[in-house]
């Protein structure tokens, strides 16, 4: 993902396409696995609509480009670790995008700014630390699979 130039239209659009390529199937798999039972605030966390809005602003459709395996409850935690953790990096990327001279780029920040001002990472960590019945190996495997999904999606753009 670091190879995309987020200050120019084509680079930022490709970044969002790659991000959507992994985010959409990961979030769909989370829903299928019952993420809302583990995270009742799931509607506040999901970013599929935000990235679709940004891509529409940039004249592209958000599309899944990778396949994601069904998840166990422990897999949900591992995947959520990656997705919620990505918000931390998004804060820094948002600064770069906001400084773009291209108003199309600077205007497409729903995905990167999603959840700003909320304590989503902290509440995720509290939930993760309070989970006693998870399989730690499955959590780690799911996190690695989520990272791999983003890498594969970036390679396909």
Buried (B, 14 or more C-beta within 10 A) or exposed (E): BEEBBBBBBEBBBBBBBBBBBBBBBBBEBBBEBEBBEBBEEBEEBBBBBBBBBBBEBBEBEBEBBBEBEEBBBBBBBBBBBBBBBBBEEBEEBBEBBBEBEBEEBBBBBBBBBBBEEEEBBEBBBEBBEEBEEBBEEBBBBBBEBBBEBBBBBBEEB
